[in-house]
């Protein structure tokens, strides 16, 4: 009981609350029954979630394109010769809503700082390899593209860093918390400690994801930035467990599997419910039966699977499967083409002809609802 009170107090402080529909579903056994329990709970919650109302505004802006192996992107499903590396585009999403205390809030989802991501062991080693081979610079230019820095996005939207209440990532692969939350330590290669990117904003993070950074398994190491918690004020993190709703029309649903602490952004808009995470990097991952990427539909048909996961780190492949069904159940059909769900990958396969035939079958291209306003605090 005491632990529950601590959790409730933590949520009350940020104007959030837990979601009872999902209580206990991740403990259901056997695993086939758990999948059914997850699906049923998502359907039950979706009805109540939509009845509560919609967000004030949301806007997505592209940050950068970075390389990613094809075999990870579609669980080795691609069946034709292609480039071994493709590009995926990270998007930052700004969401404005009212919390359960009636306070207007501004949330930044996926504010990736590319310089920090480049220091993850996987990308650091990839860059070293490119530097050693003939034509490596051309390869780098072929794969990478910089669009915006998170601070530039705020300026474009008419916001200041002090307008931001919270930031969050669906998980902390290739993220350097020091570059977002600030640090008392000097990052290697820099001359002074980093200031917070978003003023006094707190980072919302699932307790299991933060614990992973504090004690990492060797199988997780390559995708997390070494020392990313160094000098960061622990009070800058607002941790939570399970599934929470932040306010009217916005929730963070626990979707474990890709990482233990993975969570998905879910927002309700005038066009219905949108879901965003990196459990997949294109709609083809969630809807393989509609995919035109060679091999992905066959993966669905051959194995009888409703999804084709993004699989660079399958910390638990069954959990990730269940989580993607949770996301599919929550998402509404797209108005422009109702065959497709309103799922916006937090990092999406670039629709560039240079990677044909491994290009997304359908692309939403971002979201834009309402008017982002400054001075809501």
N, C-alpha and C positions, 0 to 999 in steps of 0.2 A: 504493500500500500504506500509506503514511504517513497519508494522509487517512482510509482505512478504520479505521486504529488509533485516530485521534482520535475518529471517530464512535463506535466501539465503547467507548472509554473514557468518552465522554460518557454513553452509555446505561448502562454499568455503574454509574456514580456514582448513578443514580436507580433502580437495580434493574431496568432494562428491557432489552429485546433487540430486534434487528431481525427482520423476517419475510421469510425467503428466498423464499417462494412468489411474492411480487410483484416480485422482482428483474427489471428489464428490461422489464416489461409495458408501461410508458408510452413505451417507445422502439420498440415494434413498428410496422411500416409495411407496407401501407397501413392507413388508419384502421378499415376493416371488420375486418381481422385483429386490430387492437389491441383492439377491443371484445370479440372472441372470447377473446383472451388474458386480458383482465381478468376476464371471466366464469369462465373455466376456473381461473384462479389463486384467485379467491374461493371457488369450490367446493372446491378442494383444501385451502385454508387452513381453511375452516370445519370440516372433519372433524377436523383436528388441534387446532384451537382448542377445540372442544367436549370433546375427550378430555382436555384439560388440567385441567378442573375449573371450578367456579363461583366467583363473587365471594362475599365475606362478607355484604355488605348493600348496598342502594341505595334511595334515597328521592328523589322529585322534589317540588318545591314551587314554586307559581306566584309570579312576581316582579311582572310588570306587563303591561298590555295597551297596545299602541301602534299608530298608524295605518300603513297600507301600501296602495299602489295595487293595485287589482284586476288591471290589465293586467300588472303585474310578477308577481303571485302565480301566474298560470297562463299565462304566455307569450302573452298576448293571446287566449287560447282562449275566454273567457267570451262567450257569444253572445246574451245578453239584456240589456236595459237594467237597470242596477243602480247603487247608489251607487259613485262612482269610488274611494272609500276604504273599506277594511274594517279590522278590528282583528286583531292577532295577539298571542298570549300567550307571553311568555318564561317558561321554566321553568329553575330551578336544580336540578341533580341532584348529590347527594352519594353517592359510591361508596367502599366500603371493600373492600380486597382485600389479598392478600399478594404482594409483589413477588418477583422471581426470586432474591433473596437470603434469602427467608423472612421479610422484615420487613413487619409490618402497615402499611398505608398508607391515608390518607384523601385522596381526590381530589374537588375541587369543579368541576363542569362548568357553564359558563354563569352565573357569578355577576354578572349585569348590574347595574350601578348606574344607575338611571334618569336621575339628574341628569347623568351623564356622557354617556349616549346622546343626551340632548336637545341636546347641543352639536355633534353631527354636522351638517355643512352642510345635508344634506337636511332633517332635522327642524327645524333652526333656521329655515330659510327657510319651511317649512310653518307653523310657529308664527307667524312674522311675518305671513304671509298671513292666517291665522285671526284675528289681532289687528286687522287692517285692515277686515275685512268685517263687516256687520251679522250678529249671531247667531253670531259666531266663538267666543264663550265656550261657547255651547250645543253647537257642533260639537265643541269640545275635550272637553267633558264626555261627549259621545256616544261618542267614540273611545277616550279614555284611561281607564285604571283602574289604581290602585296596590294591590298585594296585600301584598308584603313587601319589605324591604330584605335583601340577602344576609346582613348581620350578624344580623338578626332570625331568619332561617332557621336559622342555627347555634344560636341560643338555643333555638328551638323543638325542635331535634333533640338538645338536651343537649350541644352541643359548644362548645368555646371556640375562639378564633381560632388558638391555639397547637396545636390538634389537627390542623390542616390541613397536609398535606405538599405538595400540588400543587393548582393551579387551571389551568383551560384553557377556551378557547372554540373552537368549530369554525372560526371565523375572527374577525377583529377589526373587522368593520364595527360602527360606532356604539359602540365600547368605548373607554373612557379608562383606559389602563393605570395612570396616576397614582393614580386612585381605588381601585385594587385593590392595587397593589404599593407604594404610597407614593412620595413625591417630595421632593426637597430644595427644589423651587421652589413658590411659592404660586400656586395655580390662580386665574385671573381671577375676581374676585367673592368670593374667600375671604380669610380673615385670617391663616391659618397654613398651613404645608406639611402635606400629607396624610400620616397614618401608614398603614402597611400594613394592609390589611383582614384579612389572614390570617397575621399574625406573620411568621415566616421562610419561609413557603411560596414555592415557585418557580412561575412560570407556564410551563407546557409550551406551546411554540409552534413550528410548522413554520418552518424557516429562511426559506422563501420568503415567508411571511406577515409575519415581522418585517422582512425586507428591503423589503417593500412600504411599510411605515410609514416606513422610512428614506429611501426615494426613490420618491415616488408619481407615477403617471401621471395626467394631467388627467382621464382617463375613470374613474379610481378615486376621485378626490378627494371627491366628494359624500358618500360613505358612511363615511369615516374621520374621527375626531375630530382636529382640528388640534392639534399640540403634545402629543399624548398620551404621548410618550416623554420629555417634558421633565423633567429632574431624577430620572428613574427609574434606579436602580442596574442596570447591564447584567447583573450577576451574579444578579439576580432572575429572569432568563429562563433556562429550560432548553430549548435548541433541539434539534431533531431533523430528520432528513430521511427522506423516504419513509414507510414503514409500520412501526410499532413495537408491541410488546406490553409493557404496563407490568407485568403480573404475571398471576397465575392468574385467568382469566376476564375480563380487561379489556385492550382494545387501542385504539390510535388509528390508524385507517387513513387514508392520504393519499387524499383525494377531490377533486382539483383541478377547476377549471372555473368554479364560482361565484366563487372567488378562487383565485389561484395556490397559496396555502398552505392551502387548506381541508382540514380533516381531520374524521373522523367517530368518535364514541365508539361502541365495540362492547363489550357486556358479555354474559357467559353466566350465566344464572340457572337456577333449578329449573324454570322454564317454557320454557327454551331461550334463543336468542340475540335480543337487542334491539340496534337501531342507532338513533343519534340524530345529526341534523345539520340544517342549514337549506337543503339542496339543494331541499327542498320545504317548504311550510308546512302541508300536510295530507296524509293518506294518498292523497288524490285525485291528488297529484302523482306518486307512485310507482306507483299502480294506477289509471290513468285509465279502464281498461276497466270498472271498477266504479263510477265516479263518477256522482253524480246532479246535479252542478253543471252547468247548461246549457252545452254547448259543449265540455266537457273530454273526454267520451267520444268525441265526434265528432272532436276533435283527434287522439286515438289512432287512430281508424278511418281518417280522411282521409290522415294522414301515415304510418301504419304504425309509429308510435313507441310504445315500451313505457313511456315516462315523459312527463310534462309538467312541464318544469323551472320552478323559481322563478327569475325572470330579470331581477332589477333590475340585475345586473352580469354579463353573460355574457362573462367574460374569455376563456373558450373553451367554446363551447356543446357541441362534440363531447366534450371532456374531461368536462364536467358530465354529459352523457348516460352516458358510460362509468362515471362515479363512482356515479351512481344505480343502475345495473345491479349494480355492485359491492356496494352497500348492500342491494339486493333479494336478491341471492344469499346474502348473509350472514344476513339476518333469517329467523327461524323464523315459522311461521304462528301466529296468535293462538288461544289455547285457547277463548275465548268464541265466536269466529267464524273458523274456519280459512281462510275466503276472504281475510282480511286479514292482512298481515304485521305483525310486531312492530317497527314503525318509529315512533319517537316524535320528531316534529319538535322541534328545539331551541327554535323559536319557532313556535307553532301557531295556525292560523286559529281565531279565536274562534267557538264554536258558538252565536252569539247570533241570535235570531229577527229582530232589527232589520236584519240583513244578508241575509235570505232573498231570492233563492234561492242566494246565494253563501255557503253554510255547509258545513262538512265532512260528507261522507257517513258517515264512521265516525270516532269519537274514542276513543282509549285512555284519556285523562284523567290520565295519569301512571303512575308505577311505584312499587312499594313491596315490597321484599324484605329479609328478615332484620331485624336490629336494629342501628341505628347506635349505636356505642359511643364514649364519650370515653376518653381516656387510653391509646390504643393505642401511642403513641410510647414 
